[in-house]
């Protein structure tokens, strides 16, 4: 493969242009950093929501006491499924889905 002088000059120009662009980007980023800082002010509702969200995230994923009670009932054979309550919840959820 033969590399011509023209190809070398083009490659050098591209390299030079890239270096100039990088220097400009660095200069611009320094300028942005030295300018005033941005500020975020949250509304009272947003602050309350944040507090509630942190409390919710701190709760355990599993309610251990409820799980233990159900496990004991299953082990003893005393756990009974209330089919009417399940049907009520299914129909209530289905009704909500149609409205939402």
Backbone as CSV, one residue per row, in Angstrom:
resi,resn,N_x,N_y,N_z,CA_x,CA_y,CA_z,C_x,C_y,C_z
1,UNK,0.847,-1.168,0.000,0.000,0.000,0.000,0.890,1.227,0.000
2,UNK,0.600,2.156,-0.864,1.386,3.378,-0.975,0.604,4.515,-0.323
3,UNK,1.262,5.237,0.574,0.647,6.382,1.239,1.171,7.635,0.574
4,UNK,0.250,8.434,0.072,0.666,9.647,-0.638,0.866,10.799,0.343
5,UNK,1.532,11.818,-0.119,1.753,13.024,0.686,0.416,13.676,1.020
6,UNK,-0.496,13.629,0.098,-1.822,14.208,0.310,-2.548,13.507,1.462
7,UNK,-2.461,12.182,1.543,-3.100,11.434,2.616,-2.473,11.782,3.965
8,UNK,-1.163,11.956,3.979,-0.475,12.330,5.222,-0.933,13.707,5.672
9,UNK,-1.046,14.644,4.731,-1.487,15.989,5.075,-2.924,15.977,5.611
10,UNK,-3.784,15.165,5.009,-5.174,15.066,5.475,-5.230,14.495,6.894
11,UNK,-4.451,13.463,7.134,-4.421,12.856,8.456,-3.894,13.836,9.492
12,UNK,-2.869,14.597,9.134,-2.302,15.597,10.038,-3.335,16.681,10.338
13,UNK,-4.077,17.094,9.324,-5.110,18.117,9.519,-6.199,17.610,10.459
14,UNK,-6.646,16.385,10.260,-7.677,15.804,11.128,-7.170,15.737,12.567
15,UNK,-5.938,15.300,12.741,-5.355,15.215,14.074,-5.298,16.601,14.711
16,UNK,-4.841,17.591,13.933,-4.753,18.960,14.446,-6.117,19.513,14.822
17,UNK,-7.110,19.262,13.970,-8.469,19.727,14.269,-9.009,19.078,15.548
18,UNK,-8.707,17.808,15.720,-9.145,17.093,16.923,-8.505,17.692,18.170
19,UNK,-7.209,17.993,18.088,-6.514,18.580,19.229,-7.091,19.946,19.571
20,UNK,-7.384,20.761,18.551,-7.983,22.076,18.785,-9.346,21.933,19.457
21,UNK,-10.135,20.983,18.990,-11.460,20.770,19.564,-11.357,20.349,21.024
22,UNK,-10.390,19.493,21.345,-10.209,19.063,22.738,-9.793,20.228,23.625
23,UNK,-8.899,21.069,23.135,-8.463,22.229,23.912,-9.623,23.177,24.147
24,UNK,-10.436,23.389,23.117,-11.603,24.268,23.246,-12.594,23.691,24.253
25,UNK,-12.807,22.396,24.202,-13.735,21.757,25.135,-13.236,21.887,26.564
26,UNK,-11.932,21.704,26.773,-11.362,21.842,28.112,-11.522,23.264,28.604
27,UNK,-11.262,24.218,27.724,-11.370,25.620,28.092,-12.813,25.954,28.451
28,UNK,-13.764,25.463,27.653,-15.177,25.709,27.912,-15.619,25.082,29.222
29,UNK,-15.134,23.875,29.505,-15.545,23.215,30.744,-14.988,23.950,31.953
30,UNK,-13.806,24.500,31.851,-13.254,25.289,32.952,-14.084,26.549,33.155
31,UNK,-14.504,27.139,32.058,-15.319,28.345,32.151,-16.640,28.044,32.846
32,UNK,-17.230,26.931,32.499,-18.498,26.551,33.107,-18.310,26.305,34.597
33,UNK,-17.212,25.679,34.966,-16.985,25.363,36.369,-16.733,26.613,37.195
34,UNK,-16.131,27.636,36.619,-15.813,28.822,37.402,-16.994,29.779,37.471
35,UNK,-18.000,29.587,36.639,-19.178,30.430,36.718,-19.991,30.024,37.939
36,UNK,-21.019,30.793,38.273,-21.831,30.527,39.453,-22.408,29.129,39.470
37,UNK,-22.634,28.604,40.657,-23.157,27.242,40.775,-24.683,27.261,40.665
38,UNK,-25.227,26.137,40.202,-26.674,26.001,40.103,-27.246,25.744,41.482
39,UNK,-28.506,26.079,41.642,-29.156,25.881,42.930,-30.525,25.273,42.696
40,UNK,-30.873,24.294,43.513,-32.181,23.655,43.426,-32.914,23.940,44.721
41,UNK,-34.120,24.452,44.590,-34.946,24.723,45.764,-36.193,23.868,45.643
42,UNK,-36.392,22.989,46.617,-37.538,22.085,46.598,-38.704,22.704,47.347
43,UNK,-39.904,22.474,46.840,-41.099,22.951,47.522,-41.292,22.160,48.813
44,UNK,-42.160,22.665,49.662,-42.452,21.978,50.923,-43.023,20.596,50.649
45,UNK,-43.898,20.496,49.644,-44.484,19.190,49.293,-43.408,18.215,48.841
46,UNK,-42.466,18.691,48.048,-41.390,17.814,47.575,-40.517,17.365,48.743
47,UNK,-40.256,18.254,49.684,-39.449,17.887,50.850,-40.179,16.850,51.698
48,UNK,-41.484,17.039,51.900,-42.269,16.068,52.673,-42.313,14.722,51.958
49,UNK,-42.476,14.763,50.644,-42.475,13.528,49.868,-41.147,12.795,50.022
50,UNK,-40.045,13.540,49.969,-38.726,12.939,50.143,-38.576,12.284,51.499
51,UNK,-39.083,12.956,52.541,-39.024,12.383,53.888,-39.830,11.092,53.967
52,UNK,-41.035,11.112,53.414,-41.877,9.913,53.428,-41.250,8.788,52.620
53,UNK,-40.652,9.128,51.496,-40.009,8.118,50.662,-38.846,7.464,51.403
54,UNK,-38.050,8.246,52.106,-36.939,7.677,52.885,-37.459,6.743,53.981
55,UNK,-38.557,7.142,54.652,-39.134,6.291,55.693,-39.663,4.989,55.087
56,UNK,-40.303,5.098,53.936,-40.836,3.914,53.264,-39.721,2.974,52.841
57,UNK,-38.631,3.523,52.346,-37.501,2.697,51.923,-36.827,2.018,53.112
58,UNK,-36.976,2.597,54.298,-36.361,2.011,55.488,-37.164,0.821,56.023
59,UNK,-38.430,0.703,55.597,-39.247,-0.415,56.059,-38.740,-1.724,55.464
60,UNK,-38.879,-2.813,56.207,-38.451,-4.110,55.660,-39.368,-4.550,54.526
61,UNK,-38.826,-5.314,53.612,-39.597,-5.811,52.477,-40.615,-6.873,52.904
62,UNK,-40.306,-7.595,53.955,-41.157,-8.689,54.410,-41.579,-8.415,55.847
63,UNK,-42.885,-8.575,56.101,-43.377,-8.425,57.480,-43.195,-9.766,58.183
64,UNK,-42.079,-9.885,58.864,-41.665,-11.164,59.461,-42.709,-11.734,60.400
65,UNK,-43.342,-10.892,61.223,-44.318,-11.422,62.193,-45.526,-12.017,61.475
66,UNK,-45.999,-11.347,60.428,-47.146,-11.879,59.685,-46.778,-13.183,58.984
67,UNK,-45.594,-13.241,58.420,-45.134,-14.460,57.750,-45.052,-15.600,58.756
68,UNK,-44.529,-15.313,59.935,-44.389,-16.355,60.953,-45.747,-16.891,61.397
69,UNK,-46.723,-15.987,61.581,-48.068,-16.413,61.972,-48.661,-17.319,60.898
70,UNK,-48.537,-16.925,59.640,-49.076,-17.742,58.545,-48.359,-19.085,58.437
71,UNK,-47.048,-19.087,58.619,-46.302,-20.350,58.574,-46.756,-21.288,59.690
72,UNK,-46.980,-20.720,60.871,-47.443,-21.543,61.993,-48.823,-22.129,61.706
73,UNK,-49.719,-21.309,61.130,-51.059,-21.799,60.812,-51.007,-22.919,59.773
74,UNK,-50.167,-22.754,58.764,-50.031,-23.788,57.738,-49.477,-25.068,58.365
75,UNK,-48.458,-24.918,59.217,-47.834,-26.088,59.857,-48.827,-26.832,60.750
76,UNK,-49.711,-26.087,61.408,-50.686,-26.701,62.312,-51.949,-27.165,61.590
77,UNK,-52.066,-26.787,60.324,-53.252,-27.171,59.567,-54.463,-26.305,59.863
78,UNK,-54.238,-25.149,60.459,-55.359,-24.277,60.819,-55.539,-23.111,59.845
79,UNK,-54.685,-23.022,58.853,-54.789,-21.929,57.877,-55.944,-22.203,56.932
80,UNK,-56.848,-21.260,56.838,-58.009,-21.389,55.964,-58.028,-20.208,54.991
81,UNK,-58.315,-20.500,53.753,-58.426,-19.466,52.726,-59.865,-18.977,52.698
82,UNK,-60.053,-17.667,52.817,-61.383,-17.064,52.748,-61.665,-16.718,51.292
83,UNK,-62.337,-17.623,50.606,-62.575,-17.452,49.169,-63.445,-16.237,48.885
84,UNK,-64.354,-15.899,49.796,-65.201,-14.725,49.588,-64.371,-13.436,49.653
85,UNK,-63.446,-13.372,50.575,-62.587,-12.187,50.684,-61.705,-12.048,49.447
86,UNK,-61.202,-13.169,48.953,-60.374,-13.135,47.741,-61.207,-12.672,46.550
87,UNK,-62.420,-13.201,46.426,-63.297,-12.803,45.325,-63.628,-11.321,45.405
88,UNK,-63.888,-10.815,46.612,-64.169,-9.378,46.787,-62.985,-8.531,46.341
89,UNK,-61.794,-8.941,46.717,-60.606,-8.181,46.341,-60.366,-8.234,44.834
90,UNK,-60.612,-9.383,44.228,-60.432,-9.507,42.772,-61.421,-8.602,42.045
91,UNK,-62.676,-8.635,42.473,-63.676,-7.805,41.793,-63.433,-6.331,42.061
92,UNK,-62.968,-5.972,43.238,-62.666,-4.565,43.531,-61.478,-4.104,42.680
93,UNK,-60.470,-4.936,42.537,-59.309,-4.584,41.718,-59.708,-4.497,40.256
94,UNK,-60.563,-5.400,39.821,-61.019,-5.389,38.433,-61.838,-4.143,38.161
95,UNK,-62.679,-3.749,39.096,-63.480,-2.534,38.957,-62.573,-1.314,38.908
96,UNK,-61.547,-1.276,39.729,-60.603,-0.156,39.748,-59.846,-0.057,38.441
97,UNK,-59.430,-1.203,37.888,-58.689,-1.213,36.626,-59.518,-0.627,35.489
98,UNK,-60.805,-0.912,35.481,-61.654,-0.400,34.407,-61.843,1.111,34.516
99,UNK,-61.824,1.650,35.731,-61.992,3.091,35.916,-60.701,3.838,35.656
100,UNK,-59.573,3.241,36.022,-58.275,3.907,35.942,-57.816,4.031,34.571
